[in-house]
Amino acid sequence: MSAPVILVTGSSRGIGAAIVELLQARGATVICHASRDYMDDTIPADLADPLGPQILWEDALARAGGRIDVLINNAGIFDPAPIGLSDIEWLDRWEDTLRINLTAAAQLSRYAVKHWLERAQDGETEGRLVHIASRAGHRGDSPDHWHYAASKGGMLAVHKTIARAYAAQGILSFAIAPGFTDTAMAGDYLSTRGGPGLLADIPLGRVAEPEEIAAIAAFCALDAPPSMTGAVIDANGASYVR
C-alpha cells in the first residue's frame, strides 16, 4: 500500500510542525500549509480570505497527484477581543477568528468529504479528518476570548456531524481538544494572565508539549480504529474532565 497523503494546515510552527515531523517519521507523505511563504515545500494560503481554503485544497490536490487521504485542520488564531474595544474592532476580531478557526476548517472538510465520496466510485472509500479543537470548545475561555471558544465549539459540532453523516461511506472524523500547550500562542497568554496561577488549575502541573498533541493526531490519522469515529480526545492535564 502506498504511503498516505496528509494535508496539515498551520504546519509552520507549534503543534502543526510537531505533527508534520511525526507523520513524516511514520512514512506519510505530508503536504504543509502556512499563511504566507514559509518554505519551498509549504503551500501559502490566507485562510482569512474566503477563497483561501479553495486555493489551498486545489494546490494540495495537484501536488499530491490527485489523492489526499487525510486532512488535519490545525490552523488557528488566538487574538484577544476585550469587550471594551470599539464595536467595529470587536466585530472584526470575532469575524477573523471564526473565519480562520471554524469556517476555513469547514470549507476544507467539505472539499475533503467531496473528494472521498468521488473516490468511492472507484472503490476507494476511506478518508480521515482530524480537527485540532480546544478545551475551550467544552468549558469556554477567558472574558477576552468569547470568539475563540465559539470557534472551537463550532469545530466540535462540525466534526460530530461529519462523523455521523459519512461513517457508512468510510469517512472518519476525529477531534482533539488540548488545553494549554507549550507554543508561542499559549505562552503569550500565560505570561499576560499570571502563568503560575493558571498552572495551578492543571492537576498535571504543566501544560502539554506539542509532541504530545502530535502523537494523538498521528494516532487519529493513521491508527485509530474506525469505531472511534466521532470521538473527541481530551489532552488538558485533567484541567477539564468530562
MIRODREN-277261 format. One record per residue: residue number from 1; residue in three letters; x, y, z of N, C-alpha, C in turn. Coordinates in pm, 1 decimal. Example, Ala and Ser with C-alpha at 12.3 -4.5 7.8 and 13.67 -1.06 7.14 Angstrom:
REM residues 2
NODE  pos  code       nxx       nyy       nzz      caxx      cayy      cazz       cxx       cyy       czz
NODE    1   ALA    1319.0    -569.0     780.0    1230.0    -450.0     780.0    1320.0    -330.0     780.0
NODE    2   SER    1285.0    -225.0     708.0    1367.0    -106.0     714.0    1290.0       3.0     787.0
***
This chain:
REM residues 242
NODE  pos  code       nxx       nyy       nzz      caxx      cayy      cazz       cxx       cyy       czz
NODE    1   MET      85.0    -119.1       0.0       0.0       0.0       0.0      88.7     124.4       0.0
NODE    2   SER      53.9     223.6     -79.8     132.9     345.1     -86.9     116.8     427.3      40.2
NODE    3   ALA     214.8     514.7      64.5     211.2     598.3     184.3      90.2     689.7     181.4
NODE    4   PRO      23.4     708.6     296.1     -90.4     800.3     299.0     -46.5     942.8     271.5
NODE    5   VAL    -130.9    1017.3     203.4    -104.3    1157.9     172.8    -186.8    1242.5     269.0
NODE    6   ILE    -121.5    1329.3     343.8    -186.4    1402.7     452.3    -161.9    1551.8     436.5
NODE    7   LEU    -268.7    1630.1     436.0    -260.2    1775.8     434.3    -275.0    1827.4     576.7
NODE    8   VAL    -175.9    1905.3     621.4    -177.8    1962.7     756.3    -180.3    2114.3     744.2
NODE    9   THR    -285.2    2177.9     794.7    -290.9    2323.9     790.2    -218.3    2382.5     911.2
NODE   10   GLY    -167.9    2504.5     893.7     -97.6    2571.1    1003.2      21.7    2491.2    1051.5
NODE   11   SER     104.6    2446.5     957.1     209.4    2349.6     992.2     347.8    2411.2    1008.8
NODE   12   SER     358.6    2543.2    1011.5     491.0    2605.7    1015.0     551.9    2612.2    1154.3
NODE   13   ARG     472.2    2590.2    1259.5     525.6    2601.7    1395.0     435.1    2529.6    1493.6
NODE   14   GLY     480.4    2521.6    1617.3     398.5    2469.1    1725.9     346.1    2329.4    1701.9
NODE   15   ILE     218.9    2309.7    1730.9     156.9    2177.9    1716.8     165.1    2129.6    1573.0
NODE   16   GLY     139.6    2218.3    1478.0     141.3    2178.1    1337.5     275.7    2124.6    1294.2
NODE   17   ALA     383.8    2193.8    1332.4     518.2    2148.3    1296.1     549.9    2014.1    1360.7
NODE   18   ALA     506.9    1995.7    1485.2     529.9    1868.3    1553.3     453.1    1755.3    1485.8
NODE   19   ILE     331.5    1784.7    1439.9     252.4    1683.7    1368.3     324.0    1641.7    1240.3
NODE   20   VAL     371.6    1740.0    1163.6     440.0    1710.9    1037.8     562.4    1623.2    1062.5
NODE   21   GLU     642.9    1659.4    1161.6     764.6    1583.8    1189.7     733.3    1438.1    1223.0
NODE   22   LEU     631.1    1416.4    1304.0     596.8    1280.4    1344.3     538.5    1200.5    1228.2
NODE   23   LEU     451.4    1262.6    1149.4     392.4    1191.9    1035.3     498.6    1153.7     933.8
NODE   24   GLN     592.5    1243.0     908.8     699.4    1211.2     814.2     785.7    1097.7     867.5
NODE   25   ALA     808.2    1095.5     997.9     884.8     985.9    1057.5     811.1     853.0    1044.2
NODE   26   ARG     678.4     859.5    1037.2     597.0     738.7    1019.1     586.1     698.4     872.5
NODE   27   GLY     644.8     775.6     782.1     645.3     739.7     641.5     534.5     800.6     558.6
NODE   28   ALA     456.3     890.4     616.6     347.8     954.5     542.2     403.5    1061.4     449.0
NODE   29   THR     332.2    1086.4     341.0     360.5    1199.4     253.8     279.7    1317.5     305.4
NODE   30   VAL     347.7    1422.6     350.3     279.7    1533.8     416.3     287.1    1658.8     329.9
NODE   31   ILE     172.0    1721.8     310.5     163.3    1849.5     241.2     141.2    1956.9     346.6
NODE   32   CYS     232.2    2054.3     349.8     230.8    2155.5     454.9     165.6    2284.6     407.6
NODE   33   HIS     111.8    2357.8     502.7      46.9    2486.2     473.3      90.3    2590.3     575.1
NODE   34   ALA     106.5    2712.8     529.3     129.4    2827.8     617.1      52.1    2946.0     560.8
NODE   35   SER      31.6    3047.5     643.0     -48.2    3162.6     599.7      24.9    3247.9     496.7
NODE   36   ARG     156.4    3231.4     489.7     234.7    3306.5     391.6     354.8    3221.0     350.7
NODE   37   ASP     432.9    3268.9     254.3     550.1    3194.3     210.2     639.8    3162.4     328.3
NODE   38   TYR     670.3    3036.7     343.6     749.8    2993.5     458.4     870.0    2909.7     413.3
NODE   39   MET     843.1    2803.7     339.6     948.1    2719.4     283.5     901.4    2673.4     146.0
NODE   40   ASP     996.0    2625.6      65.9     963.5    2588.4     -71.4     856.4    2480.3     -79.4
NODE   41   ASP     853.0    2390.9      18.6     758.2    2279.8      12.5     629.6    2307.6      89.2
NODE   42   THR     607.4    2433.3     127.4     486.5    2471.5     200.8     395.7    2554.7     111.5
NODE   43   ILE     266.4    2523.9     113.0     170.6    2599.9      33.7     127.0    2723.3     112.2
NODE   44   PRO     147.6    2843.8      58.7      98.6    2963.7     127.6     -48.0    2988.3      91.6
NODE   45   ALA    -130.5    3006.8     192.4    -271.9    3037.2     168.2    -326.5    3111.1     288.5
NODE   46   ASP    -392.2    3221.1     264.5    -450.5    3302.5     370.4    -591.8    3252.4     398.7
NODE   47   LEU    -610.3    3184.2     510.1    -741.0    3126.9     541.3    -840.7    3231.7     588.1
NODE   48   ALA    -795.3    3355.9     609.1    -888.3    3464.7     637.5    -959.0    3511.2     511.1
NODE   49   ASP    -905.5    3476.3     396.7    -965.7    3507.2     266.8   -1065.0    3396.1     232.6
NODE   50   PRO   -1190.4    3428.0     202.1   -1287.8    3324.0     169.9   -1243.4    3229.9      58.4
NODE   51   LEU   -1155.8    3276.3     -29.6   -1104.9    3190.7    -136.1    -981.9    3110.1     -93.5
NODE   52   GLY    -924.9    3143.2      22.2    -803.3    3077.5      67.3    -814.0    2926.2      78.5
NODE   53   PRO    -918.7    2872.9     143.7    -929.2    2727.3     154.8    -938.8    2657.1      19.2
NODE   54   GLN   -1011.9    2714.9     -73.6   -1022.1    2653.5    -207.0    -886.2    2652.8    -275.9
NODE   55   ILE    -814.5    2764.5    -266.7    -681.6    2771.9    -327.8    -589.7    2666.3    -266.2
NODE   56   LEU    -593.1    2655.9    -133.4    -509.6    2558.8     -64.2    -544.6    2416.7    -106.7
NODE   57   TRP    -672.6    2383.5    -106.2    -713.4    2246.7    -139.4    -673.0    2210.4    -282.5
NODE   58   GLU    -700.2    2297.1    -375.4    -670.0    2267.0    -515.7    -519.8    2254.1    -538.3
NODE   59   ASP    -441.2    2340.0    -474.5    -295.8    2331.9    -487.3    -245.0    2202.8    -423.8
NODE   60   ALA    -296.8    2170.1    -306.0    -254.4    2047.7    -237.5    -289.0    1924.0    -319.3
NODE   61   LEU    -408.7    1922.7    -375.5    -451.4    1808.0    -454.9    -363.3    1792.0    -579.0
NODE   62   ALA    -325.8    1904.1    -639.6    -237.5    1898.4    -756.5    -100.5    1844.4    -717.9
NODE   63   ARG     -46.9    1892.6    -607.5      84.1    1845.6    -562.1      80.8    1698.6    -524.9
NODE   64   ALA     -33.6    1652.6    -476.8     -46.6    1513.6    -432.5     -78.8    1417.8    -546.6
NODE   65   GLY     -91.0    1469.4    -666.5    -124.5    1383.0    -778.5    -268.8    1338.5    -780.7
NODE   66   GLY    -354.7    1420.1    -719.1    -498.7    1392.2    -725.3    -553.5    1308.4    -612.8
NODE   67   ARG    -473.2    1281.3    -508.9    -522.4    1199.4    -398.1    -474.6    1254.1    -264.5
NODE   68   ILE    -569.3    1284.5    -175.9    -538.6    1319.1     -36.9    -618.5    1223.2      51.2
NODE   69   ASP    -549.9    1160.4     146.6    -613.8    1059.2     230.7    -659.0    1113.1     365.3
NODE   70   VAL    -588.7    1214.0     415.5    -618.1    1267.1     549.1    -604.9    1418.7     546.0
NODE   71   LEU    -698.3    1486.7     610.1    -690.6    1631.2     631.5    -682.1    1656.0     781.0
NODE   72   ILE    -579.9    1730.7     823.5    -568.2    1770.4     963.8    -589.5    1920.5     972.8
NODE   73   ASN    -701.9    1960.1    1030.7    -736.7    2101.5    1048.4    -671.3    2152.7    1176.3
NODE   74   ASN    -554.3    2214.1    1160.1    -479.3    2262.0    1275.3    -468.2    2414.4    1281.0
NODE   75   ALA    -478.2    2482.7    1167.8    -458.2    2628.2    1164.6    -557.2    2699.2    1256.1
NODE   76   GLY    -508.1    2800.9    1325.0    -596.8    2877.9    1411.7    -527.6    3000.6    1467.5
NODE   77   ILE    -608.3    3095.8    1514.8    -555.5    3215.0    1579.8    -620.8    3230.5    1716.7
NODE   78   PHE    -555.5    3309.4    1802.4    -599.4    3324.1    1941.1    -584.0    3469.6    1985.0
NODE   79   ASP    -628.8    3561.1    1903.1    -616.8    3702.8    1934.5    -727.0    3745.1    2031.3
NODE   80   PRO    -694.5    3823.0    2134.3    -797.3    3864.3    2230.4    -892.7    3967.4    2170.6
NODE   81   ALA   -1012.6    3969.4    2224.6   -1112.0    4069.4    2185.2   -1183.8    4116.8    2311.7
NODE   82   PRO   -1121.0    4205.4    2390.1   -1184.7    4255.6    2512.5   -1316.9    4325.8    2481.4
NODE   83   ILE   -1412.9    4316.4    2570.6   -1543.3    4376.1    2542.6   -1536.1    4528.2    2537.6
NODE   84   GLY   -1427.0    4586.3    2587.4   -1413.0    4731.1    2584.5   -1366.7    4788.2    2451.9
NODE   85   LEU   -1336.8    4702.7    2355.8   -1300.0    4752.3    2223.3   -1416.8    4827.5    2160.4
NODE   86   SER   -1387.3    4904.3    2058.1   -1496.7    4965.5    1981.6   -1579.2    4855.3    1916.9
NODE   87   ASP   -1703.3    4885.6    1884.0   -1792.1    4785.0    1825.4   -1731.7    4722.8    1700.1
NODE   88   ILE   -1678.3    4805.2    1612.2   -1627.7    4753.6    1485.3   -1502.3    4669.7    1506.1
NODE   89   GLU   -1414.6    4714.0    1600.3   -1291.8    4636.4    1623.9   -1325.0    4502.4    1687.9
NODE   90   TRP   -1418.2    4500.3    1782.1   -1459.4    4374.2    1844.6   -1517.3    4279.2    1739.8
NODE   91   LEU   -1602.4    4333.0    1652.7   -1663.5    4250.3    1549.0   -1559.8    4199.7    1448.9
NODE   92   ASP   -1464.5    4285.3    1413.3   -1359.7    4242.3    1320.9   -1281.0    4124.7    1378.6
NODE   93   ARG   -1246.6    4132.8    1506.2   -1169.7    4023.0    1566.7   -1254.3    3897.0    1578.1
NODE   94   TRP   -1382.3    3913.0    1609.5   -1473.0    3798.0    1613.9   -1476.6    3730.1    1476.8
NODE   95   GLU   -1499.9    3809.0    1372.4   -1516.4    3751.0    1239.2   -1386.0    3691.6    1186.7
NODE   96   ASP   -1271.7    3754.4    1215.6   -1143.7    3697.0    1172.6   -1120.5    3561.2    1238.4
NODE   97   THR   -1150.2    3551.5    1368.1   -1128.1    3426.3    1440.3   -1222.1    3316.9    1390.9
NODE   98   LEU   -1348.9    3348.9    1375.1   -1443.3    3248.5    1324.8   -1409.6    3208.3    1181.6
NODE   99   ARG   -1365.3    3305.2    1102.9   -1330.2    3279.3     963.2   -1216.3    3176.9     952.7
NODE  100   ILE   -1110.3    3197.9    1030.9    -992.8    3111.4    1022.1   -1013.1    2981.5    1099.0
NODE  101   ASN   -1060.0    2990.6    1222.6   -1066.7    2873.1    1308.9   -1180.0    2778.2    1274.1
NODE  102   LEU   -1290.9    2831.0    1223.4   -1408.5    2746.8    1200.9   -1448.0    2737.5    1054.4
NODE  103   THR   -1473.5    2851.4     991.0   -1526.6    2847.1     854.8   -1426.8    2786.5     757.6
NODE  104   ALA   -1300.4    2825.7     766.5   -1199.8    2769.0     675.9   -1185.4    2618.6     698.8
NODE  105   ALA   -1188.1    2576.1     824.7   -1179.8    2432.7     854.3   -1300.0    2358.8     797.2
NODE  106   ALA   -1418.3    2420.0     805.9   -1538.1    2357.7     748.8   -1528.9    2350.6     596.5
NODE  107   GLN   -1478.8    2457.9     533.6   -1463.6    2456.3     388.2   -1369.0    2344.0     344.9
NODE  108   LEU   -1255.5    2334.7     410.6   -1159.4    2231.2     374.9   -1217.4    2091.7     400.5
NODE  109   SER   -1290.4    2076.2     509.6   -1354.4    1947.7     538.0   -1454.3    1911.5     428.5
NODE  110   ARG   -1527.6    2010.5     381.3   -1624.3    1986.7     272.4   -1552.3    1939.9     146.2
NODE  111   TYR   -1442.4    2008.0     110.4   -1367.6    1965.0      -8.5   -1317.0    1822.5       9.1
NODE  112   ALA   -1269.1    1790.8     128.8   -1216.7    1657.4     153.8   -1326.4    1551.7     144.0
NODE  113   VAL   -1440.5    1577.8     206.7   -1550.6    1481.0     202.0   -1596.3    1459.7      58.5
NODE  114   LYS   -1610.0    1566.4     -17.9   -1649.0    1552.1    -158.7   -1545.1    1469.8    -235.5
NODE  115   HIS   -1418.8    1493.7    -209.1   -1310.4    1419.4    -273.8   -1321.6    1270.5    -243.6
NODE  116   TRP   -1346.1    1236.6    -118.2   -1354.9    1095.6     -80.5   -1481.3    1029.9    -133.7
NODE  117   LEU   -1589.6    1103.4    -140.3   -1711.4    1047.4    -198.6   -1692.1    1019.1    -347.2
NODE  118   GLU   -1619.0    1106.4    -414.3   -1589.8    1082.0    -556.2   -1498.2     961.5    -573.4
NODE  119   ARG   -1399.8     947.6    -485.8   -1310.8     831.9    -491.3   -1385.1     702.3    -463.4
NODE  120   ALA   -1491.2     710.5    -384.3   -1568.5     590.5    -351.9   -1625.5     525.5    -476.7
NODE  121   GLN   -1647.9     605.0    -578.4   -1699.2     549.7    -703.4   -1598.5     456.3    -769.6
NODE  122   ASP   -1470.6     472.1    -732.6   -1365.5     384.9    -785.4   -1325.9     276.8    -685.1
NODE  123   GLY   -1406.6     261.7    -582.7   -1381.4     157.0    -484.5   -1291.6     197.6    -369.7
NODE  124   GLU   -1244.2     321.8    -365.4   -1163.2     371.3    -254.5   -1252.6     456.6    -165.2
NODE  125   THR   -1277.3     409.5     -44.7   -1381.5     474.5      33.5   -1332.8     544.8     159.2
NODE  126   GLU   -1213.3     512.4     209.6   -1178.1     567.3     340.3   -1101.3     698.3     330.0
NODE  127   GLY   -1142.6     796.2     409.3   -1070.8     920.8     427.3   -1083.3     959.6     572.8
NODE  128   ARG    -986.7    1036.0     620.8    -988.1    1071.9     762.0    -970.7    1222.7     780.8
NODE  129   LEU   -1047.6    1275.7     874.5   -1035.6    1414.2     918.8    -988.2    1414.2    1063.4
NODE  130   VAL    -895.6    1503.4    1093.5    -851.4    1523.3    1231.2    -859.5    1673.0    1259.7
NODE  131   HIS    -938.4    1710.4    1359.2    -960.5    1851.0    1392.4    -889.8    1883.5    1522.9
NODE  132   ILE    -800.9    1981.9    1520.5    -737.6    2027.1    1644.1    -826.4    2136.2    1703.7
NODE  133   ALA    -910.2    2096.8    1796.7   -1005.4    2188.7    1859.1    -942.8    2244.8    1986.9
NODE  134   SER   -1015.3    2245.9    2096.8    -962.4    2302.9    2220.2   -1053.0    2267.6    2337.0
NODE  135   ARG    -993.0    2260.9    2453.5   -1069.7    2252.3    2577.3   -1174.0    2362.9    2583.9
NODE  136   ALA   -1142.0    2478.9    2525.7   -1234.5    2592.4    2528.1   -1366.1    2560.8    2460.1
NODE  137   GLY   -1365.3    2466.0    2366.4   -1489.0    2427.4    2299.5   -1586.8    2359.2    2392.5
NODE  138   HIS   -1537.7    2307.8    2506.2   -1623.0    2245.1    2606.6   -1656.7    2341.3    2719.9
NODE  139   ARG   -1554.9    2406.6    2774.2   -1574.0    2479.7    2900.1   -1568.8    2631.1    2886.2
NODE  140   GLY   -1549.5    2680.3    2761.8   -1537.2    2823.3    2742.6   -1395.1    2869.7    2767.7
NODE  141   ASP   -1374.4    3001.6    2757.6   -1239.7    3055.9    2771.7   -1246.5    3185.4    2852.1
NODE  142   SER   -1145.6    3269.3    2838.6   -1136.8    3391.2    2918.7   -1238.0    3495.4    2870.8
NODE  143   PRO   -1260.6    3601.1    2948.5   -1352.2    3706.7    2905.0   -1310.1    3775.1    2775.7
NODE  144   ASP   -1182.8    3762.6    2738.2   -1134.6    3824.0    2614.5   -1140.7    3729.0    2494.7
NODE  145   HIS   -1193.2    3607.0    2516.1   -1185.8    3506.0    2410.1   -1318.8    3434.9    2386.8
NODE  146   TRP   -1428.4    3510.6    2389.8   -1557.8    3451.2    2353.2   -1549.3    3387.0    2215.2
NODE  147   HIS   -1488.7    3462.4    2123.4   -1484.1    3420.4    1983.4   -1403.3    3292.1    1965.9
NODE  148   TYR   -1292.9    3278.7    2040.2   -1211.0    3158.3    2028.8   -1289.1    3036.4    2078.0
NODE  149   ALA   -1354.4    3049.3    2194.0   -1433.2    2938.2    2246.4   -1545.5    2900.5    2149.4
NODE  150   ALA   -1611.0    3001.6    2093.0   -1718.9    2974.7    1997.3   -1667.2    2901.9    1873.9
NODE  151   SER   -1549.6    2942.2    1826.5   -1495.2    2878.7    1706.6   -1461.8    2732.3    1731.7
NODE  152   LYS   -1407.8    2702.2    1848.3   -1370.4    2564.4    1877.6   -1492.1    2478.4    1913.2
NODE  153   GLY   -1592.1    2540.0    1977.7   -1717.1    2467.5    1999.1   -1783.5    2434.4    1866.8
NODE  154   GLY   -1779.3    2528.9    1772.8   -1833.4    2504.3    1640.0   -1757.4    2395.6    1566.7
NODE  155   MET   -1625.3    2393.7    1581.0   -1545.3    2289.0    1517.8   -1586.4    2150.8    1568.8
NODE  156   LEU   -1608.9    2140.1    1699.5   -1650.7    2011.6    1754.8   -1787.4    1970.0    1700.3
NODE  157   ALA   -1877.2    2065.0    1682.5   -2009.3    2033.2    1627.7   -1998.8    1988.0    1482.4
NODE  158   VAL   -1914.1    2055.1    1404.1   -1893.4    2014.2    1265.2   -1834.7    1873.1    1260.4
NODE  159   HIS   -1734.7    1848.3    1342.0   -1671.3    1716.0    1348.0   -1773.4    1606.1    1376.6
NODE  160   LYS   -1856.5    1625.7    1478.5   -1953.4    1522.6    1516.0   -2056.0    1500.2    1404.8
NODE  161   THR   -2094.7    1608.6    1339.8   -2191.6    1597.9    1230.6   -2133.9    1517.9    1114.5
NODE  162   ILE   -2009.2    1546.1    1077.1   -1945.1    1472.8     968.9   -1932.5    1324.5    1005.0
NODE  163   ALA   -1890.1    1297.1    1128.5   -1873.1    1157.8    1170.5   -2003.6    1080.1    1157.2
NODE  164   ARG   -2113.2    1139.7    1200.4   -2242.4    1071.5    1194.1   -2293.3    1058.0    1050.9
NODE  165   ALA   -2263.3    1158.1     968.6   -2320.5    1160.7     834.3   -2251.5    1066.4     737.2
NODE  166   TYR   -2120.0    1043.3     755.9   -2044.9     975.3     649.9   -1970.8     849.8     694.7
NODE  167   ALA   -1995.2     802.5     816.6   -1927.4     681.1     861.8   -1956.1     563.1     769.7
NODE  168   ALA   -2077.8     553.7     722.7   -2115.4     440.1     636.5   -2040.5     441.4     504.5
NODE  169   GLN   -1989.6     558.3     464.7   -1912.4     569.1     341.1   -1761.3     555.0     366.2
NODE  170   GLY   -1722.9     520.4     488.3   -1582.0     503.6     519.8   -1508.3     632.4     545.9
NODE  171   ILE   -1579.7     741.8     569.5   -1517.7     870.8     600.3   -1522.9     889.5     751.1
NODE  172   LEU   -1405.0     898.7     811.3   -1393.2     900.8     956.8   -1349.3    1038.6    1003.8
NODE  173   SER   -1399.1    1079.6    1119.8   -1365.3    1210.9    1174.4   -1328.2    1197.5    1321.1
NODE  174   PHE   -1217.6    1261.7    1358.2   -1167.9    1260.3    1495.0   -1137.1    1404.4    1537.3
NODE  175   ALA   -1149.5    1431.7    1665.4   -1116.3    1565.1    1715.7   -1030.8    1553.0    1840.5
NODE  176   ILE    -943.2    1650.1    1857.7    -856.5    1657.1    1975.1    -883.5    1790.7    2042.9
NODE  177   ALA    -898.3    1787.7    2174.1    -928.8    1910.0    2249.0    -817.9    1935.2    2351.0
NODE  178   PRO    -707.7    1998.9    2307.2    -600.0    2027.9    2401.6    -638.1    2140.0    2497.1
NODE  179   GLY    -574.7    2140.1    2614.1    -573.9    2258.5    2699.0    -456.3    2344.3    2655.8
NODE  180   PHE    -394.7    2414.7    2751.2    -276.1    2492.3    2716.1    -165.9    2399.8    2665.6
NODE  181   THR    -100.9    2442.3    2558.9      10.3    2367.8    2501.2     128.3    2462.9    2490.0
NODE  182   ASP     247.4    2410.8    2503.4     367.4    2493.4    2507.9     403.8    2544.1    2368.9
NODE  183   THR     326.8    2641.8    2322.0     352.6    2707.6    2195.0     364.6    2857.3    2220.7
NODE  184   ALA     408.7    2931.1    2120.3     419.6    3076.9    2136.8     284.8    3138.2    2169.0
NODE  185   MET     177.7    3087.5    2103.8      44.1    3141.7    2124.6       1.8    3126.2    2270.7
NODE  186   ALA      16.4    3006.1    2325.4     -23.0    2982.4    2463.7      72.0    3051.5    2560.4
NODE  187   GLY     200.2    3059.1    2523.4     297.4    3122.9    2611.1     267.0    3268.7    2634.4
NODE  188   ASP     228.3    3339.0    2529.1     191.4    3479.4    2543.4      71.3    3494.0    2635.9
NODE  189   TYR     -24.0    3404.1    2621.3    -144.6    3410.2    2704.2    -110.6    3384.9    2850.9
NODE  190   LEU     -29.7    3283.0    2875.0       7.1    3250.7    3012.1      82.3    3366.1    3078.4
NODE  191   SER     174.3    3428.8    3003.0     256.1    3535.4    3060.4     174.0    3659.5    3093.4
NODE  192   THR      66.8    3683.5    3019.4     -14.4    3802.6    3043.8    -126.2    3778.1    3144.5
NODE  193   ARG    -149.1    3654.0    3182.4    -258.0    3623.5    3275.9    -207.3    3550.2    3400.1
NODE  194   GLY     -80.9    3578.8    3436.6     -29.8    3523.9    3561.2      -6.3    3375.9    3555.1
NODE  195   GLY      79.5    3332.3    3464.9     104.9    3192.0    3436.6      98.0    3095.8    3553.9
NODE  196   PRO     171.1    3119.5    3664.2     167.8    3023.4    3774.9      27.7    2999.2    3829.2
NODE  197   GLY     -55.1    3104.3    3833.3    -191.1    3086.7    3882.0    -272.8    2997.6    3790.8
NODE  198   LEU    -253.2    3012.2    3660.1    -324.4    2926.7    3566.3    -274.5    2783.2    3573.8
NODE  199   LEU    -143.8    2766.4    3594.0     -89.3    2631.2    3604.6    -146.1    2558.0    3725.3
NODE  200   ALA    -183.8    2632.7    3829.0    -240.6    2570.4    3949.0    -372.6    2501.8    3918.7
NODE  201   ASP    -435.0    2539.3    3806.9    -562.4    2479.5    3767.2    -542.5    2350.0    3689.0
NODE  202   ILE    -417.1    2312.4    3664.2    -387.3    2192.0    3586.9    -330.4    2086.9    3681.7
NODE  203   PRO    -406.1    1984.4    3717.9    -356.9    1884.7    3812.2    -223.9    1820.9    3771.6
NODE  204   LEU    -198.7    1807.8    3642.2     -72.0    1751.7    3596.8      45.8    1840.7    3633.8
NODE  205   GLY      18.7    1971.1    3653.5     122.9    2062.9    3696.6     201.2    2128.6    3585.1
NODE  206   ARG     163.7    2104.3    3461.7     232.2    2164.5    3347.2     137.6    2165.2    3228.8
NODE  207   VAL     172.3    2245.8    3127.9      95.8    2245.1    3004.2     146.1    2130.7    2916.8
NODE  208   ALA      70.4    2098.8    2814.0     109.1    1991.6    2722.8     223.5    2036.3    2632.8
NODE  209   GLU     299.8    1939.9    2584.8     402.8    1965.7    2485.2     343.7    1944.0    2346.2
NODE  210   PRO     387.4    2021.1    2246.1     335.4    1999.5    2110.0     348.8    1855.1    2063.8
NODE  211   GLU     456.1    1788.3    2106.5     478.2    1649.4    2065.3     371.0    1556.0    2120.9
NODE  212   GLU     314.0    1590.6    2236.1     206.7    1508.0    2292.0      81.1    1518.4    2206.1
NODE  213   ILE      46.6    1639.4    2165.1     -71.1    1657.2    2079.9     -45.3    1593.9    1943.3
NODE  214   ALA      77.9    1605.9    1895.0     113.2    1544.8    1766.5      97.6    1393.8    1771.7
NODE  215   ALA     134.3    1331.8    1883.8     121.1    1186.8    1895.6     -24.9    1143.9    1884.5
NODE  216   ILE    -114.8    1222.5    1943.2    -257.5    1191.2    1934.4    -306.3    1210.8    1791.1
NODE  217   ALA    -262.5    1319.8    1728.3    -304.6    1347.9    1591.2    -257.8    1238.8    1495.7
NODE  218   ALA    -133.2    1194.7    1512.5     -81.5    1088.2    1426.4    -159.1     958.7    1447.9
NODE  219   PHE    -194.0     929.9    1572.4    -275.1     811.0    1600.9    -409.3     818.7    1528.5
NODE  220   CYS    -474.6     934.4    1537.7    -604.1     950.6    1471.1    -590.6     939.2    1319.7
NODE  221   ALA    -482.9     995.8    1265.1    -464.0     997.4    1119.9    -429.2     861.3    1063.9
NODE  222   LEU    -357.1     781.5    1142.0    -300.7     658.7    1086.4    -349.1     529.9    1152.4
NODE  223   ASP    -382.1     534.3    1280.3    -401.1     409.8    1354.7    -537.9     390.0    1419.2
NODE  224   ALA    -608.5     496.2    1446.7    -733.8     483.3    1523.2    -831.0     390.7    1451.9
NODE  225   PRO    -891.9     297.7    1523.4    -987.4     207.4    1460.1   -1112.7     282.4    1415.6
NODE  226   PRO   -1177.0     236.0    1309.6   -1295.2     305.7    1259.0   -1403.4     329.5    1363.2
NODE  227   SER   -1415.0     241.0    1460.7   -1519.7     257.3    1561.9   -1497.9     380.5    1648.4
NODE  228   MET   -1380.5     441.1    1640.1   -1354.7     564.1    1716.5   -1405.9     688.5    1646.1
NODE  229   THR   -1457.4     674.7    1524.9   -1503.1     794.9    1455.1   -1606.9     869.0    1538.3
NODE  230   GLY   -1595.8    1000.0    1539.8   -1684.2    1082.9    1621.5   -1628.4    1116.0    1758.3
NODE  231   ALA   -1515.7    1054.3    1794.6   -1459.7    1075.3    1928.2   -1391.3    1211.5    1939.6
NODE  232   VAL   -1395.3    1266.6    2060.6   -1318.2    1385.7    2096.1   -1220.4    1344.0    2205.3
NODE  233   ILE   -1091.9    1357.2    2178.6    -988.4    1315.7    2272.4    -938.6    1437.7    2347.7
NODE  234   ASP    -955.8    1438.4    2478.7    -910.5    1549.3    2561.7    -763.1    1532.5    2595.3
NODE  235   ALA    -690.7    1644.5    2600.9    -549.2    1641.7    2636.2    -518.0    1770.0    2712.5
NODE  236   ASN    -563.1    1774.7    2838.7    -554.8    1900.6    2913.1    -499.0    1886.2    3054.7
NODE  237   GLY    -430.6    1774.4    3081.4    -371.0    1758.0    3212.8    -473.6    1748.2    3324.3
NODE  238   ALA    -594.1    1702.1    3291.5    -707.1    1687.4    3386.5    -761.5    1820.8    3435.0
NODE  239   SER    -733.4    1929.9    3361.5    -789.8    2059.8    3399.4    -936.4    2071.3    3362.5
NODE  240   TYR    -982.2    1985.5    3274.2   -1124.8    1976.3    3244.0   -1156.0    1830.4    3216.1
NODE  241   VAL   -1234.5    1770.5    3303.7   -1265.7    1628.1    3292.6   -1414.4    1613.5    3269.4
NODE  242   ARG   -1448.7    1548.0    3160.1   -1590.1    1530.8    3124.7   -1641.5    1396.6    3175.5
***
